[in-house]
Amino acid sequence: MKKTLIALAVAATAATSANATVIYEQEGTKLDLDGRVALQIANHTDKRTDLVDKGSRVRVRVFQSIGGGVTALGAAEIRFTQKDTIGDGIHTKRLFAGLQHKDVGSLTFGRQLVVGDHIGLSDYTYELGAIVKVVDAHNKAVHFMSSEWGGFRFGADYLFGTAAKKSTDSATPDHKTANNGQGYNLGAFYKRKLGEFGFAAEGGYGEIKQGTLETNEYTQKRYGAALELSYGPMALGFDWAGAKSEQNKADHTFRVGPQKYAKLNQFEVGAKYQITESNKAYAEYLWGRGETKGANDGKFRGWFLGADHSFNKNVVLYVEGGSFRTKEANVTVHKEKRIGIGTRIYF
């Protein structure tokens, strides 16, 4: 999903996004505004056809030059929907601040997207794809993303966990809490263009602690890699995403379905073709395997097809659908079909 037409949710490290409206700019200070309305008519197996909000948002950013090529920045992103009802709860989705230098990169602190959001090259859908397992967003993170050096970029995160050292639960008042949510991510990215040919590669690894008390704390390891080849209007991408939990904890799910496993590997192949300047078609195939000691392994298969039409750079209409199945011991334990017709209006 992060690879869709315009990724407005990326960290505010660019001076101005393609659609941002500058509200104020004077004496080294700039304030801009952007966002999108994203609505979809969706039909999923075992659900009625419904109209849903798919991440409508407004974002405000401020930049202040402080000399030596360094700029201080801050950003806040507001969302309007928390559950199934459109506009059922205004809330702050992102809130962070930091520093950036065009030759070095950016260092930001707060509730923000992190390294995992940059990993993934095979997902050309708007809502159905993306298999990344490296943590892609965190409520309390320090995030560094380098500038591009010879086609390479590097990223690193530190993720803060639970602040309270002792449990507030009356049943366990003297027990130390787990440092739930504490961890780190590392990532590397490469992109090269030679005439009509393009090549990109990405990879990342991270660890994050889970648990409620120190006595049941354990670590999740999350990792993945991606490749993409492109030529003119065509592109072919491949993603691999994996995760493993200590203590045989069944935490990890496939892209679709409720089944959980202690160890999971998932793969995605995607292709897209830009038919005209305004029209694109895409297709993806997914498969994976999940394992938990003492339980049946899970085997996952799925596919998507989709197409979009861009009326201009600010308005896009799309339709996409797919089918998914998970089997355990050769018995289908989850089967689902999804189809959606949606629009995104960027501003």
Buried (B, 14 or more C-beta within 10 A) or exposed (E): BBBBBBEBBBBBBEBBBEBBEEEEEEEEEBBBBBBBBBBBBBBBEEEEEEEBBBBBBBBBBBBBEEEEEEBBBBBBBBBBBEEEEEEEEEEEBBBBBBBBEEEBBBBBBBBBBBBBBBBBBBBBBBBBBBBBBBBBBBEBBBBBBBBEEEEBBBBBBBBBBBEEEEBEEEEBEEBBBBBBBBBBBBBBBBBEEEEEEBBBBBBBBBBBBBBBBBEEBBBBBBBBBBBBBBEEEEBBBBBBBBBBBBEBBBBBBBBBBEBBBBBBBBBBBBBBBBEEEEEBBBBBBBBBBBBBEEBBEBBBBBBBBBBBBBEEEBBBBBBBBBBBBBBBEEEEBBBBBBBBBBBBBBB
